[in-house]
């Protein structure tokens, strides 16, 4: 039975694993180059992320590998330490710290990320993917990661001039044909059912063939080598060995290495937890990932990757969203992507080097659109401003800054609205409403914190003499001590002086030792003077 299940999982998830492989291949290389690391270090990280983390994690959708969010940290660290071999020691330290975080159950922090912020992060990632891949689609950008952007070093006002001045017609043709094929495979039922022949593979093969035709005919449409995938091609075993760099273990005596390791562990863990939350939302079956197990898996992955010369890794939104959109049903898909990276990089790098970046850009642009489609914005708009504003603020902040800063801003705005809503929750009654009421009922919410003190105080202050007041706490599970004392002072002092009849429901007789008890209530009655 297990064998059948495994084979079934491979057959079902091979197309999505292939799509993720095609997406991950140039990104692994691009992140390595942007980090100032050897090109193969990014591929090693992707292989370990697929095979090791994919096997250990119980996330069914997320895919791990080198992350763009760590690029600046890695580049600075390699420069400061002076050698990539020393930096690998920092990766080992980061892995150990992540293992510890997993064992102390630090993964539970992910439970406090609001859905509107997570959805905003996903939409922002979609927009970033599109913005970064448009230059590739037009044959402009030479960088795998697509760093040419309108946001380069602030607002790059020369971006569009440079972009339209460098447009390559051949790249545009390849992009349009690839997009057309991908849409056709997604819309036509007969093609959609051909799971073992995914549209992304057809688009990539077609892109290669088109460009080869352009080359053979001597056409000006031919896409140059700088806009194709560029893997190292070792010709002998010695060449391959020379591409792998091992750690210099003397780095463990360097305090700077430990600081870098701790920094990577914290940033990588936060990014992973954010991605896991996002991946669980992308999972059509809505399965829940054990985030503590995920941190342990990431820790072991970073340990192994660093020991054999790979970059640090995280769970990555771009690859995970491509995985979900391609129809992945289990973690077998992530493992297949790791196997394909390993086999293809070792056996057919010369064939992979024929893939135009334009055709891979077409795959990513459609992934980006599905993440940031207008329907998502409309959905949060209809939910009201308390959901829409944190969502759209997260989108704008992530696009304008980076993932962690953007999510931090989104969380801050979301918390602000939560606090604002909490402070206004059915406590404050205007003076006009109080004047018109014969009997005033103040029904407390389930939790009453110090944040509600000002609103309750204002309501009590506006109650006129000779009134009848009911303060109902029967549905309340927690009341802050200072709020209880304020209600006690009102009922026992001011109400007596101003002939206010006060009935307290659901309170214990001892305010300071308050515990919810729906069966108990106190009635304090002060008869009005005749």
VENWO-V122246 format. One record per pair of residues at least 4 apart in sequence whose C-alpha atoms are under 7 Angstrom apart, sorted by the first residue. I is the first residue (numbers start at 1). J is the second residue. D is the distance in Angstrom with one decimal. If there is no record, write none. Layout:
# VENWO-V122246
i = {I,I}
j = {J,J}
d = {D,D}
This chain:
# VENWO-V122246
i = {1,2,3,4,5,6,7,8,9,9,10,10,13,13,13,13,13,14,14,14,14,15,15,15,15,15,16,16,16,16,16,16,17,17,17,17,17,17,18,18,19,19,19,20,20,20,20,20,21,21,21,21,23,23,23,24,24,25,26,26,26,27,27,27,28,28,28,28,28,29,29,29,29,30,30,30,30,31,31,31,31,31,31,32,32,32,32,32,32,33,33,33,34,35,35,35,35,36,37,37,40,40,41,41,41,41,42,42,42,42,43,44,44,44,45,45,45,45,45,45,45,45,46,46,46,46,46,47,47,47,47,47,48,48,48,48,48,49,49,49,49,49,50,50,50,50,50,50,50,51,51,51,51,52,52,53,53,53,53,53,54,54,54,54,55,56,57,57,57,58,58,59,59,60,60,60,61,61,61,61,61,61,61,61,62,62,62,62,63,63,63,63,63,64,64,64,64,65,65,65,65,66,66,66,66,67,67,67,67,70,71,72,73,74,75,76,77,77,77,78,78,78,78,81,81,83,84,85,85,85,85,86,86,86,87,87,88,88,88,88,89,89,89,89,89,89,89,90,90,90,90,90,91,91,91,91,91,91,92,92,92,92,93,93,93,94,94,94,94,94,95,95,95,95,95,95,96,96,97,97,98,98,98,98,98,98,98,99,99,99,99,100,101,101,101,102,102,102,102,102,102,103,105,106,107,107,107,107,108,110,110,110,113,113,114,115,116,116,116,116,117,117,117,117,117,117,117,118,118,119,119,120,120,120,120,120,121,121,121,121,121,122,122,122,123,123,123,123,124,124,124,124,124,125,126,126,126,126,126,127,127,127,128,128,129,129,129,129,130,130,130,131,132,132,132,132,133,133,133,133,134,135,135,135,136,136,136,136,136,136,137,137,137,137,137,137,138,138,138,138,139,139,139,139,139,140,140,140,141,141,142,142,143,148,149,150,150,150,150,151,151,152,158,159,160,161,162,163,168,169,169,170,170,170,170,171,171,171,172,173,174,174,174,174,175,175,175,175,176,177,178,178,178,178,178,179,179,180,181,181,181,182,182,182,182,183,184,185,185,185,186,187,188,189,190,194,197,198,199,200,200,201,202,203,203,204,204,204,205,206,207,207,207,208,208,208,208,209,210,211,211,211,212,213,214,214,214,214,215,215,223,227,227,228,228,228,228,228,229,229,229,229,229,229,230,231,231,233,233,234,234,235,236,237,238,239,244,245,245,246,246,246,247,247,251,252,255,256,257,258,259,260,261,262,263,264,265,266,267,268,268,269,269,270,271,271,272,272,272,273,273,274,275,275,275,275,276,277,278,279,279,280,280,280,280,281,282,283,283,290,291,292,293,294,295,296,297,298,298,299,300,301,302,302,302,303,304,305,305,305,305,306,306,306,316,317,318,319,320,321,322,322,323,323,324,328,331,332,333,334,335,336,337,338,339,340,341,342,343,344,344,345,348,349,357,358,359,360,361,362,363,364,365,366,367,368,369,372,374,375,376,377,378,379,380,380,380,381,381,383,383,384,385,386,387,388,389,390,390,390,390,391,391,392,393,393,394,394,394,394,394,395,396,397,397,397,398,398,398,398,398,401,401,402,403,404,405,406,407,408,409,410,411,412,413,414,415,416,417,418,419,420,421,423,423,423,424,424,427,427,427,427,428,428,428,428,429,429,429,430,431,431,432,433,434,439,439,439,440,440,440,441,441,441,442,442,442,443,443,443,444,444,444,445,445,446,446,446,446,447,447,447,447,448,448,448,448,449,449,450,450,452,453,453,454,455,456,457,458,459,465,465,465,466,466,466,466,467,467,468,468,468,469,469,469,470,470,470,471,471,471,472,472,472,473,473,473,474,474,474,476,477,479,479,480,481,481,482,483,484,484,485,485,486,487,488,489,489,490,490,491,491,492,493,494,495,495,495,496,496,499,499,499,499,500,501,501,501,502,502,502,503,503,503,503,504,504,504,505,505,506,506,506,506,506,506,507,507,507,507,507,508,508,508,508,509,510}
j = {5,6,7,8,9,10,11,12,13,332,14,332,17,328,329,332,333,18,196,333,336,19,195,196,197,198,20,323,326,327,328,333,21,323,333,334,336,337,22,337,23,200,326,24,319,322,323,337,25,337,340,341,27,319,360,28,319,29,30,144,229,31,144,145,32,42,43,46,66,33,39,42,43,34,143,144,145,35,42,66,68,71,145,36,37,38,39,41,42,37,38,39,71,71,72,74,75,75,41,84,44,243,45,309,310,311,46,66,310,311,47,48,305,310,49,65,66,305,310,311,312,313,50,64,65,66,338,51,338,339,341,342,52,53,301,305,338,53,54,64,65,301,54,63,64,334,335,337,338,55,335,338,339,56,301,57,64,297,298,301,63,331,334,335,335,297,293,294,297,289,290,289,331,329,330,331,279,283,320,323,324,328,330,331,276,279,315,320,315,316,319,320,334,313,314,315,316,313,314,315,316,311,312,313,314,71,313,314,316,74,75,76,77,78,79,80,81,87,260,82,83,84,87,86,87,87,88,245,246,247,248,247,248,251,91,257,92,247,306,309,93,247,248,249,251,252,257,94,257,258,260,261,95,261,302,303,306,312,96,302,303,306,97,258,261,98,261,262,264,265,99,265,299,300,302,303,100,299,101,265,102,265,269,295,296,298,299,103,295,296,299,104,105,106,295,106,107,292,293,295,296,292,292,292,273,291,292,295,291,273,274,277,117,118,118,119,120,387,390,391,121,390,391,394,407,410,411,122,278,123,391,124,391,392,394,395,125,394,395,398,407,126,278,371,127,371,372,395,128,372,395,398,399,129,130,368,369,371,372,131,368,372,132,399,133,364,365,368,134,365,368,149,146,147,148,149,137,146,361,365,138,139,140,141,140,141,146,357,358,361,171,172,175,358,361,362,167,168,171,172,167,168,171,227,358,163,166,167,146,148,226,227,147,152,159,155,156,157,159,155,156,156,162,163,164,165,166,167,172,173,221,174,221,222,223,175,223,358,176,177,178,207,358,359,179,358,359,362,180,181,182,203,207,359,362,183,362,184,185,199,203,186,199,200,203,187,188,191,192,199,192,192,192,193,194,198,201,202,203,204,363,205,206,207,359,208,355,359,209,210,211,356,359,212,354,355,356,213,214,215,222,223,216,217,218,219,221,222,219,222,227,356,357,353,354,355,356,357,352,353,354,355,356,357,353,349,353,349,350,239,240,239,240,241,242,243,309,308,309,307,308,309,307,309,257,257,259,260,261,262,263,264,265,266,267,268,269,270,271,272,314,273,295,274,275,314,276,314,315,277,291,278,279,315,316,317,280,281,282,283,320,286,287,288,289,286,324,287,324,294,295,296,297,298,299,300,301,302,314,303,304,305,306,312,313,307,308,309,310,311,312,310,311,312,320,321,322,323,324,325,326,367,327,328,328,333,335,336,337,338,339,340,341,342,343,344,345,346,347,348,349,349,352,353,361,362,363,364,365,366,367,368,369,370,371,372,373,376,378,379,380,381,382,383,384,387,388,385,388,387,388,388,389,417,391,392,393,394,410,413,414,395,410,396,397,410,398,406,407,409,410,399,400,401,406,409,402,403,405,406,407,405,406,406,407,408,409,410,411,412,413,414,415,416,417,418,419,420,421,422,423,424,425,451,452,455,428,455,442,444,455,456,455,456,458,459,433,434,459,434,435,462,436,437,463,467,468,469,468,469,470,469,470,471,470,471,472,471,472,473,472,473,476,475,476,475,476,477,478,476,477,478,479,452,478,479,480,479,480,480,483,456,457,483,458,459,460,461,462,463,498,499,500,498,499,500,528,500,501,500,501,502,501,502,503,502,503,504,503,504,505,504,505,506,505,506,507,505,506,518,516,516,483,484,484,485,512,486,487,488,511,489,511,490,491,492,493,494,494,495,495,502,496,497,498,499,500,501,500,526,526,527,528,529,526,525,526,527,523,524,525,522,523,524,525,521,522,523,521,522,516,517,518,519,520,521,516,517,520,521,522,514,515,520,521,522,514}
d = {6.2,6.1,6.1,5.9,6.0,6.2,6.2,6.0,5.9,6.5,5.6,6.4,6.1,5.5,6.6,6.4,4.9,6.1,7.0,6.3,6.6,6.3,6.1,5.6,6.8,5.6,6.2,5.6,4.8,6.0,5.4,6.1,6.1,7.0,4.4,6.0,5.2,4.6,6.3,6.0,6.3,6.1,6.9,5.8,5.9,6.2,5.8,6.1,5.9,4.8,6.6,6.4,6.8,6.8,6.7,5.8,6.6,6.6,5.9,5.8,6.4,5.9,6.1,6.0,6.3,4.5,5.4,6.5,6.2,6.3,5.5,5.5,6.5,6.0,6.7,4.5,5.2,6.0,6.6,6.8,6.1,6.6,6.7,6.4,5.1,6.3,5.3,6.3,4.9,5.8,6.9,6.0,6.6,5.0,6.8,5.7,4.5,5.5,6.7,6.9,6.2,6.7,6.3,5.8,4.1,5.5,6.3,6.1,6.1,5.7,6.2,6.2,6.6,5.0,5.9,5.5,5.8,5.6,4.9,5.4,6.8,6.4,6.1,6.9,4.3,6.3,6.6,6.1,4.5,7.0,6.1,6.1,5.2,6.8,6.2,6.2,7.0,5.0,6.3,4.6,4.9,6.3,4.9,6.7,6.3,5.1,4.6,6.1,4.1,5.9,4.8,5.3,6.9,6.2,6.0,5.7,6.9,5.2,6.1,5.7,7.0,6.0,5.6,5.4,6.7,5.6,6.4,5.3,5.8,5.9,6.7,5.0,6.4,6.5,4.3,4.4,5.8,6.4,5.9,6.5,6.0,6.6,6.4,6.2,6.5,5.6,6.2,4.5,5.6,6.0,5.8,5.0,5.5,6.4,5.4,4.1,5.5,4.8,5.8,6.5,6.6,6.1,6.0,4.4,6.4,7.0,6.0,6.0,6.3,6.1,6.0,6.1,6.0,6.1,6.3,6.1,5.9,6.9,6.7,5.8,5.9,5.7,5.9,6.6,6.8,6.6,6.4,6.9,6.2,4.5,5.0,6.2,5.4,5.1,6.7,6.8,6.5,5.2,5.1,6.8,6.3,6.0,7.0,6.5,5.9,6.5,6.9,6.1,5.1,6.1,5.9,4.1,6.3,5.8,6.2,6.7,5.4,5.9,6.4,6.4,4.7,5.7,6.3,6.8,5.1,6.2,4.5,5.8,5.9,4.5,6.3,6.9,3.9,6.0,4.9,5.0,6.4,6.0,6.2,6.3,6.2,6.0,7.0,5.7,6.2,6.9,4.7,6.4,6.3,4.5,4.9,6.3,6.2,5.3,6.8,6.0,6.5,4.5,6.2,4.9,5.0,7.0,5.3,6.6,7.0,4.7,4.6,6.8,6.7,5.8,6.9,6.9,6.9,6.9,6.5,6.0,5.9,6.2,6.6,4.9,6.1,6.5,5.4,6.0,6.7,5.8,6.6,6.3,6.0,6.2,6.9,6.1,4.7,6.3,5.2,4.9,6.1,6.2,5.9,6.7,6.7,6.3,6.9,6.0,6.4,5.1,4.1,6.3,6.1,6.9,4.5,6.0,5.7,6.0,6.4,3.7,6.1,4.9,5.1,6.2,6.1,6.2,6.0,6.2,6.0,6.7,6.5,5.5,6.0,5.0,5.7,7.0,4.7,6.4,6.9,6.5,6.2,5.9,5.2,6.6,6.3,6.1,4.9,5.2,5.7,5.3,6.9,6.1,5.2,6.0,6.1,6.0,5.6,4.5,5.6,6.8,5.3,5.9,5.6,5.2,5.7,4.9,5.1,6.9,6.7,6.3,5.6,5.9,6.1,6.1,6.1,5.8,6.2,6.9,6.8,5.8,4.9,7.0,5.5,4.8,5.8,5.7,6.1,5.9,6.0,6.0,6.2,6.3,6.5,6.3,6.0,6.3,4.1,5.9,6.1,6.1,6.5,5.7,6.1,6.1,6.0,5.6,6.4,6.1,6.1,5.4,5.4,5.6,6.0,6.2,6.2,4.8,6.8,5.8,6.1,6.1,5.5,6.0,6.1,6.6,6.1,6.2,5.2,6.4,6.7,6.1,5.8,5.3,5.4,5.4,5.7,7.0,6.0,6.2,7.0,7.0,6.9,6.7,6.0,6.1,6.5,6.1,6.0,6.0,6.7,6.3,6.7,5.9,6.2,6.0,6.2,6.6,5.9,6.1,6.1,5.5,6.6,6.2,6.3,6.2,5.7,6.4,6.1,6.2,6.2,5.1,5.9,4.7,6.2,5.2,6.5,6.2,5.8,6.2,6.2,5.6,4.4,5.3,6.6,4.7,6.6,5.6,6.4,6.3,5.2,6.1,6.2,5.9,6.7,5.1,5.3,6.3,6.5,6.2,6.2,6.6,5.9,6.9,4.9,6.3,5.6,5.2,6.3,6.9,6.4,6.7,6.5,6.2,6.1,6.2,6.2,6.1,6.1,6.3,6.2,5.7,5.9,6.3,6.2,6.0,5.5,6.1,6.8,6.2,6.1,6.7,6.1,5.3,4.7,6.3,6.9,6.3,5.9,6.0,6.2,5.5,6.1,6.5,6.4,6.2,6.5,5.9,6.3,6.1,7.0,6.3,6.3,6.7,6.6,6.3,6.3,6.5,6.2,6.1,6.0,6.3,6.0,6.1,6.8,6.2,6.2,6.0,5.9,5.6,6.3,6.2,6.5,6.2,4.5,6.5,7.0,5.0,6.4,7.0,6.1,5.8,6.2,6.0,6.2,6.0,6.1,5.9,6.7,5.7,5.4,6.1,6.6,6.1,6.4,6.5,6.3,6.1,6.2,6.3,6.1,5.7,5.8,6.2,5.9,5.1,6.3,5.1,6.6,6.2,6.0,6.4,6.7,6.4,6.0,6.5,6.5,6.1,6.2,6.3,6.5,6.2,5.3,6.8,6.3,6.1,6.6,6.2,6.3,6.5,6.8,6.1,4.9,6.9,5.3,6.1,6.9,6.0,5.5,6.2,6.3,6.1,5.9,6.0,5.4,5.6,5.2,6.4,7.0,6.2,6.0,5.8,6.0,5.6,5.9,6.6,4.4,6.2,6.0,5.8,4.3,6.8,4.9,5.1,6.8,3.9,6.6,6.4,6.2,5.7,6.0,6.0,6.2,6.2,6.0,6.2,6.3,6.1,6.0,6.2,6.4,6.2,6.1,6.1,5.9,6.0,6.1,6.4,6.1,5.7,4.9,6.7,6.9,7.0,6.6,6.9,5.9,5.5,5.1,6.0,6.7,5.1,6.4,6.7,5.5,6.3,6.1,5.7,6.4,6.3,6.3,6.9,5.0,6.0,6.1,4.7,6.1,5.8,4.6,5.9,6.1,4.7,6.1,6.0,4.7,6.5,6.0,5.4,6.5,6.8,5.7,5.7,4.0,5.4,6.7,5.9,6.0,4.9,6.1,6.2,6.1,4.7,6.2,6.1,5.1,6.1,6.7,6.3,5.9,5.8,6.1,6.4,6.2,6.0,6.4,6.7,4.9,6.1,5.8,6.4,5.0,4.9,6.3,4.9,6.2,5.8,4.6,6.1,6.0,4.9,6.3,5.9,4.7,5.9,6.3,5.0,6.2,6.1,4.7,6.4,5.7,4.8,6.4,6.1,4.2,5.1,6.6,5.3,6.8,6.7,6.4,6.2,6.2,6.2,6.3,6.1,6.0,6.1,7.0,6.2,6.1,6.0,5.5,6.9,5.0,5.9,5.2,6.2,6.2,6.4,6.2,5.7,4.5,6.8,6.5,5.8,5.8,6.2,4.8,7.0,6.2,4.9,5.1,6.7,6.9,5.4,5.6,6.7,4.5,5.4,6.8,6.2,5.1,5.5,4.5,6.0,6.9,6.0,5.2,6.9,5.5,4.6,6.9,7.0,6.5,5.3,6.4,5.8,6.7,6.5,6.6,6.7,6.2}
